Amino acid sequence: MSIHERIKARRKECDLSVDDVALELGVSRATVYRYESAEIKNMGIDKIEPLAKVLKTTPEYLMGWVDDPVNYNDPELIADLQGPVLDHFDGDVKKALEFRKAVDEDAISDIRDKNIKTSNKTLPPLTSKDEREIAKDLEAMLAALDDKSGMAAFNDPEDEEDKELLRASLEYSMRLAKQMAKKKFTPKKYRKE
């Protein structure tokens, strides 16, 4: 992958628009497009380091010298990992980050796979109409949270694991709430038990 492809791919991974990158670098959006399209053949080293910082990676990654895009010296990343996890790995940011990612993936999996006895045995099943309503409401909620102001309360941009964990939690809660409402408000003569 060329430097231009890496710039574009990393910008998308970080969920940044061309305007976001241009604003951070103090250049025009056309310049960022030119970086990504290989129109600028020889980028100066003085451009690569600030670009790597905006894209939360290293100049080495952008140049193609390493394949890992994570900047393990990023103060924000280190601050996010402070505490017992980083201490446990003796300050090894890479291992602490891998551990946190594995824990997040396990949590997402647990929420999805969780099979509470009461929800399956005593609560009514959901119909395809219920499933469609839940999916529609869930997408509306997540779209509202995707807005810049929606997640502003957390003071940092969410990553893909956070988004997936939030989605799984909301979906599970909505399904359980729908089943509980059906049990409570369906007259006994219409219940399928």
C-alpha positions in Angstrom: 0.0 0.0 0.0 1.4 3.4 -1.0 1.7 6.4 1.3 -1.3 8.0 -0.4 -3.5 4.9 0.1 -2.4 4.7 3.8 -3.3 8.3 4.3 -6.8 7.8 2.9 -7.3 4.5 4.7 -6.2 5.8 8.0 -8.3 9.0 7.7 -11.4 6.7 7.2 -10.4 4.4 10.1 -10.2 7.4 12.4 -13.6 8.5 11.1 -12.2 11.9 10.0 -13.5 13.9 7.0 -11.1 15.6 4.6 -12.2 18.9 6.1 -11.3 17.7 9.6 -7.8 16.8 8.4 -7.4 20.0 6.5 -8.4 22.1 9.5 -6.0 20.3 11.8 -3.1 20.7 9.3 -4.0 24.3 8.4 -4.2 23.4 4.7 -7.0 23.4 2.1 -9.2 20.4 1.6 -7.9 20.3 -2.0 -4.4 19.7 -0.6 -5.6 16.8 1.5 -7.3 15.3 -1.6 -4.0 15.7 -3.5 -2.2 13.8 -0.7 -4.7 11.0 -1.0 -4.8 10.8 -4.8 -1.0 10.7 -5.3 -1.2 14.0 -7.1 1.6 15.2 -4.8 4.3 12.8 -5.6 7.0 13.9 -3.1 5.7 14.9 0.2 8.1 16.7 2.4 9.1 15.1 5.7 7.8 18.3 7.4 4.3 17.3 6.1 4.4 13.7 7.1 4.9 14.1 10.8 2.0 16.5 11.4 -0.2 14.4 9.1 0.7 11.3 11.2 -0.3 13.1 14.4 -3.7 14.1 13.0 -4.2 10.5 11.8 -3.2 9.1 15.2 -0.4 7.0 13.7 3.3 7.2 13.1 5.3 8.6 10.2 6.8 5.1 9.9 3.3 3.6 9.2 2.5 6.3 6.6 5.8 5.7 4.9 5.1 1.9 4.7 8.0 0.9 6.9 5.8 -0.7 9.5 2.3 -2.3 9.2 0.9 -1.4 12.6 -0.9 2.0 12.4 -1.2 2.5 16.1 1.1 5.2 17.7 2.0 3.6 21.0 3.7 6.8 22.1 0.5 8.9 21.7 0.0 10.7 25.1 -3.8 10.4 24.6 -3.6 6.7 24.2 -1.4 6.3 27.2 -3.6 8.5 29.3 -6.6 6.4 28.3 -4.8 3.2 29.4 -3.6 4.6 32.7 -4.2 2.5 35.8 -4.0 -1.1 36.7 -4.1 -2.5 33.2 -1.0 -0.5 32.1 0.7 -1.2 35.4 0.0 -5.0 35.0 1.8 -4.9 31.6 4.7 -2.9 33.1 3.9 0.1 30.9 3.8 -1.9 27.7 1.1 0.1 25.8 0.8 -2.4 23.0 0.0 -5.3 25.3 -2.3 -3.2 27.4 -4.2 -2.0 24.3 -4.5 -5.6 23.0 -5.8 -6.7 26.4 -8.4 -4.0 26.5 -9.5 -4.8 23.0 -9.9 -8.5 23.9 -11.9 -7.6 27.0 -14.1 -5.3 24.9 -14.7 -8.0 22.3 -15.6 -10.5 25.1 -18.0 -8.0 26.6 -19.7 -7.5 23.2 -19.9 -11.3 22.7 -21.3 -11.8 26.2 -24.0 -9.3 25.6 -25.0 -10.8 22.3 -24.9 -14.3 23.6 -26.4 -13.7 27.0 -29.3 -16.0 27.4 -31.2 -15.0 30.6 -33.5 -17.8 31.6 -36.4 -15.6 32.4 -36.3 -13.9 29.0 -36.5 -17.1 27.1 -38.8 -19.2 29.2 -41.4 -16.8 30.7 -41.4 -13.9 28.2 -43.3 -14.1 24.9 -41.3 -14.4 21.7 -40.9 -11.4 19.4 -42.7 -11.4 16.1 -41.0 -10.3 12.8 -42.9 -7.0 13.2 -41.4 -6.5 16.6 -38.0 -7.3 15.2 -38.4 -4.7 12.5 -39.6 -2.1 15.0 -36.6 -2.7 17.2 -34.2 -2.5 14.3 -35.8 0.8 13.1 -35.7 2.3 16.6 -32.2 1.1 17.2 -30.9 2.7 14.0 -32.7 6.0 14.8 -31.1 6.0 18.3 -27.6 5.3 16.9 -28.0 7.8 14.1 -28.9 10.4 16.8 -25.8 9.5 18.8 -23.5 9.6 15.7 -24.2 13.3 15.5 -21.3 15.4 16.8 -23.3 16.5 19.8 -24.7 13.0 20.6 -21.5 11.5 22.0 -20.1 14.9 23.2 -20.8 13.9 26.8 -18.0 11.4 26.7 -15.4 14.0 25.8 -13.6 11.8 23.3 -14.5 10.2 20.0 -15.8 6.7 20.3 -14.0 3.9 18.5 -15.6 0.9 16.7 -15.5 -1.4 19.7 -17.4 1.2 21.8 -19.9 1.7 19.1 -20.5 -2.1 18.8 -20.8 -2.5 22.5 -23.3 0.3 22.7 -25.3 -1.2 19.8 -25.4 -4.6 21.4 -26.4 -3.2 24.8 -29.2 -1.1 23.3 -30.5 -3.9 21.2 -30.6 -6.3 24.1 -32.3 -3.8 26.3 -34.9 -2.9 23.6 -35.7 -6.6 23.0 -36.1 -7.3 26.7 -38.3 -4.2 27.2 -40.5 -5.2 24.2 -40.9 -8.8 25.6 -41.7 -7.5 29.1 -44.3 -5.1 27.7 -45.9 -7.8 25.6 -46.2 -10.0 28.7 -47.6 -7.2 30.8 -50.1 -5.8 28.3 -51.3 -8.8 26.4 -54.6 -10.1 27.7 -54.4 -13.7 29.1 -56.8 -15.0 26.5 -54.4 -13.9 23.7 -51.2 -15.1 25.3 -49.4 -18.1 23.7 -48.0 -19.9 26.7 
